[in-house]
Amino acid sequence: MDAIKFDQVMVIDDLFTHEECEFMHEYFTRFDGWQFIFDDSPDDPYYSLGRAIDQPNYGEFENFCIDYAFKRAPLPIPKFHRVVYNAFRHGDNPSIHMDGEGLDALSFLIYTNKEWKPEWGGETVFMSEGRITDIVIPAPGRVVIFPGIVPHGAKPPNPNAPVRYSAVFQFCPGQEDVMLAHAKDQPPNMRPFPYGTD
């Protein structure tokens, strides 16, 4: 496992095995619950495919990541409140946004494609005071850890690229009531992980 600290983020490779990356890729390509979601606020005109799953509705994929995979990392794991799935396609225009509002907010982003080439684009940019501080290129199973108050956003994949999938586990203290209210209107995630194990 390799961990590299950048300006505002930490990147961990090889936290997931090759087989687990295959499982994640199949899970996201077969996922049937995509919705149009916004990155920042209801007034944001830029929508992309995604799905927010709040803690009461976690399924096998969320529990696998929290109970097993993340514990391989040499750092404390917070009690995540929400997971946001993303499926970025060529032509999407995701906006710069923040995941949390407080200094304690923390996000774990996983790139879930089983294959990704740098020339396909789809990188994530992180910003501070109007300038880009970090750029992370997707890689199978790569994990990016960053404070939730850091402005960031995805770049859309290039025309010849497949859909770029990711899952962002968010620890957002102070937003529990909002997430619980959202969870009441959403069904539990009953999808098996890996597929074929139900």
N, C-alpha and C positions, 0 to 999 in steps of 0.2 A: 504494500500500500504506500503510495506516494502522496505527501501533503505539501502544498506550496502556498506560502502566504504572499499575497499581492498587497496593493495599497489599502483596499477596503474589504477584500474578500479572501477566503481560503479555499483552495481547490484541492479536492481529494480524488485521486484515481485509484482504481482497483479495489474499491470498497465492496463492489458486487462482483460475483464470479461471472465467467462467460455464459454459463448456463442461466444464471439469474437475469443477465441482460437479454438473453433470448426470451425468457419468460415475460419480462417487462415489455419488450417490443410487441410480442403477440397480444399481451393484455391491452395495450394502447391502440393497436391497429384494429382490434376487435371491439373496442369500447363502443357502446351503443347509447351513451348518455350525453353526447355533446350538446352544448347550448351556445348561443351567442352571448358572450360576456364582454364587459368593458374593463379596461385596465385601472381606471382611476375613479371616476365619478359618473353618476347617471347622465351628466351633461357631456361626457366624453363621446365624440362622434365615431371613435375608432373601435369597432367590435371585432372579435376573433373567436374561434371555437375554443371552448373551455368548459370546465365544470368545477364548482366549489363543493367540497364535501367536508362538512363540519364534524367535529369529534364524536358527537353521539351517533353519527351515521357511518363511521369508519367500517371498512370491509377488510377482506383478507389481504389485499395489497398494502393498505395503510398499516395494518398491524404487523405485517412481515417487515416492512421498512423500519418501523419504530422498535419492535421487540427483538429484532435480530440484526438486520443489516447495519443500522446506525450505531449499534453498540460495538461494532468493530472499530469505530473511529476512536482515537485517543482523546476524547473530550466529553464533557457532560452533555446529555441530551435533554432538552426541555420537554415539557408536556405540551405538545403541539395542539393548537386549537382548531386548525383547519388545514386542508390540503387543496391546492388549486391545480387542476390538470390543464395543460395547454396543448393545442394542436395548431401550430403556425404553418400557414401555406404561403406559397408565392403570391404576392399581391396584397397580403395582410399589411396593416400599418399600425403595429402595436405602439402605444404611447409610453413615455417615461412615467413611472409611478413609484410609489412606496408601498410596501406590504404592511407596515405597522406605523403606529403613531408615537410610541414611547421609546425611550432609550434602551429598554430591555427587550424590545422586539427582535426576533431572530428568525431567519429563513434558511432552510436547507433545500436547494434546488437540485433535482436529479434529471439528467438527460437520459431519456429512456429508449432512444433508438438503438438497435443492435449494430448499426453501422452509420458512420457519419464522416464525410470527407470535408476538410477545411474549405475547399472551393465551393461547397454547397451553401455557404453563408450560415445564417441562423444564429449568429453569435449573440451573446448577452453583453450589453454595455452597462457600466456603472459610472455614476457621475457624482461630482461634488462642486458646488459653487459654479455651475454652468459649464464645467469641463469634464471630459471623459477621463476617469482615473484608471479603470480596468476594463479589459475586453477579454471575455472567456469564450473560447471556441467549443462547441459541443463535442462530446466524445461518449461512446457507449458507457453508461453507468457512472459517468463523471458527476461528482457532487460539488456544489458551490455553496459555501456557508457565508452569510453576510448579515449585518444588522438590518432589521426591517425598515429602518428609517432612511436607508441609502437609496436615493433615486436610481432606478435601473429600468431597462427595457430590452426586449428582444428585437433583433433585426430579422426581417422575413427571409425565408430561404430563397435562393436563386431559382431561376426558371427551370433548371434541369434537376432540381433537388426534390427528394420526397418530403412529405409532411414532417416537420420537426416537432417531436413530442417531448414533454417535460412534465414533472410534478414538483410543486413547491410546497413543502411542509412549513407552516407558519405558526410561530409562537407570538401571540399578540396580546399581551396583558392589557386589561382595560377594555377590550372589545368582546369579552365573553358574552354579555347580554345580547349584543347584536348577532353574534354567531349562533347562539342558542335559539334566538327567534327565527333566524334563517333556517336552521336545522329542522324546526317543526314543520316547515313547508316543503321539505325535501324527503324523498324516500331513503331508507338505508341502502348502502352499497352492498348488494347481495352477489356481486359478480365473483366467481372463483378466481383465485390466484395460487399457482398457475392454472391456466385453463386445462380442463380435463381431469381436475381433482375433485369435482363436486360429486 
